[in-house]
Amino acid sequence: MSAIRMAEKTYRTYSSPILLELKEREHQLEPTDRQALQNILVERRLVDIGSPTGVERRGK
């Protein structure tokens, strides 16, 4: 299992508030952990990534 997949598995056990706290401190994470965190945040729809047409996926 890749390092990113292992980190994703761990992050999936975390609550949303903890993930959002990690997002604020992501500059302190290793690149693989940062990518895994971003993947989980997108998966849980905790971040707005927009769409190809430029419309946000979530309302503000």
C-alpha positions in Angstrom: 0.0 0.0 0.0 1.4 3.4 -0.9 2.2 6.0 1.7 -0.6 8.3 0.4 -3.1 5.4 0.7 -2.0 4.5 4.2 -2.3 8.2 5.3 -5.8 8.4 3.7 -6.8 5.3 5.6 -5.7 7.0 8.9 -7.3 10.3 8.0 -10.7 8.6 7.3 -10.8 7.7 11.0 -10.5 11.4 12.0 -13.5 13.7 12.6 -14.1 16.6 10.4 -13.0 19.2 12.9 -9.6 17.4 13.3 -9.2 17.3 9.6 -9.9 21.0 9.3 -7.3 21.7 12.0 -4.8 19.6 10.1 -5.6 21.7 7.0 -4.6 24.8 8.8 -1.2 23.1 9.7 -0.7 21.3 6.4 2.5 23.3 5.8 4.1 21.2 8.5 3.1 17.9 6.9 5.2 15.8 4.6 4.2 16.0 0.9 2.6 12.6 0.9 0.6 13.4 4.0 -0.4 16.7 2.6 -1.7 15.0 -0.6 -3.6 12.4 1.4 -5.2 15.1 3.6 -6.3 17.0 0.5 -7.8 13.8 -1.0 -9.8 13.2 2.2 -11.0 16.8 2.4 -12.3 16.6 -1.1 -13.8 13.2 -0.5 -15.7 14.6 2.5 -16.5 17.8 0.7 -14.8 19.9 3.4 -13.1 22.2 0.8 -14.5 24.0 -2.2 -12.6 22.9 -5.3 -15.0 24.3 -7.9 -15.8 22.7 -11.2 -14.4 23.0 -14.7 -17.0 25.6 -15.5 -15.9 27.7 -12.6 -19.0 27.2 -10.4 -18.3 26.2 -6.8 -19.6 22.8 -5.8 -20.8 24.0 -2.5 -22.8 27.1 -1.6 -21.2 29.5 0.8 
